[in-house]
Structures are given as structure tokens and as C-alpha cells.
């Protein structure tokens, strides 16, 4: 399984993501840049977290309009798996690959802590290594993770099982509607989530709860 | 080259929670301003466009809003040529 990591000016979690993908798949991902319009033949594209383009205008807004995102959208339309974490999730909603929007945390504060996540749908390409309803630990670090969608969109994504992760046990750090932490598109091949599973993949991190997501997506044995 | 000057105003849609507006509202209250009701914050863009064709400029500005300046999932925009 071949993977690629998108690197943009201002992202800062790209090295963590490259390390996680390398450790879990045994192969280093290809790196693609903001002006790349040709993405090599890969099975998984990951957009990591950070502060692309300084969060100017809106988080992820500028990145979503860069040439590389048109190429990512074309790959996604062909069924290639795409994961966006944190700023990567913001970029996916800004580019229209995922529904809804990510707004300022209701506390108005940047939150950097560990939360509990419930696997709300374990029947996706990204979560099948988890048990349905399983509660996992995961770190978050963001200022704008407050997921919002209008009532009609919300009813649709809830009805179609597109909500994949929810903040659990009262740990919603940002005011996200319905405790939504991560969603997939209607085809199920694009995932966005605010928490950072790449930072909980080996004992040195203090836990391995995030591995299941990458093992699911990369199709590697647990 | 003549320029057309325009102002684009982007505001949150009704029903979208605005925690920043809420914080500003409280701060105004704590400064002693009485009778401040709801505060909603937004963005203003002053944009200069070369040319004299106001209708074309307005159409371009609307397209700019749809494509970049506003996130129409959560925001409304208005364009005025000054």
C-alpha cells in the first residue's frame, strides 16, 4: 500500500505523519507539495495538521485553493483514500471534499489535551480495525475545531453513518455539534478528523490507540 | 488606469454560533456600555479593480466571494461599489 503526504507552507505535523505512516506501513510515504499537480499512483493521501498559510482568511481556506488540492480532489473522485487531520480536516471542508465547516472553539481558546473518542462507525475503510462503539484515547491541538453543519446536512451525514468519530465521556473540547470529531464523505473514501491519531501510535507516545486508524487505511495487520 | 473601489462585507449566517461576537458583547458590557444587544462579528475587504466596467466588477466580486472570500456554508456576503 503506497501513501503520500501533502506538505504545505505552515503545516507542522507533516514529520509526525510521515513517521507514523513509515512505522506502520514499513514504507516511507511520497511527499507532495502545494504546486504539484501530478500526484503519483498511491492508495492513500494524507493532509497533516498545522497552520497552512498562517490560517489567513479562514483555517485551510488558502490551502484548499492551491493546485495540489485540485489534484487531491481528482484522486478522491477516482476512489483514492484521503485523510485530513486537524488543519488537514479544515482544508478538506474548505475544498468542499467534506460537508460542513470548522469554526472557532466555543471557549475561544486553543486546546491542547487528550480526549476520548467513540468510534461511531467501525464499518469504514478507516475504522474497521476498531470495534463498533469502542472508546479510544487521542490527543487534540487546535483553535478552530468546532464542527458545524446546517440542519439538513447534519441529518444527512448522521443518517448515512458519515459521522465516524465522536468526542466521548464529556471531553468535547471545542463545542462541535453532536460531539462530531471526524466524518467521511458520502462515498466513504475521504476522512477528516480534528484529533491527532498519528501522535498515539507507539508505546513511546504513551499509547497506541491511534494505530487502528492507519492499520485500517493501510490494510496492514495489527 | 482607472480603478473601481469596492467593499465586500462577510458576516455569519443567522443561526451560526458566533463565540467571538459573544465575547465582544461581554467586553462592551464590562466597559460600561449599557444596552448593547447582540454583537455579531465579520470581515470587511476593500478591493480595487482596474477598469471602468462596474457591472463586470460586481460579477467578478460575487465570484470572488463564492470561490474564496466567504465560506458560504456559514457566511453571507454583500458587495458594494463605492
Interface residues (C-beta under 8 A of the other chain):
Chain A: X57 X58 X61 X65 X93 X94 X99 X100 X101 X103 X104 X105 X106 X107 X108 X146 X148 X149 X150 X175
Chain B: X15 X16 X17 X19 X20 X23 X67 X68 X69 X71 X73 X74
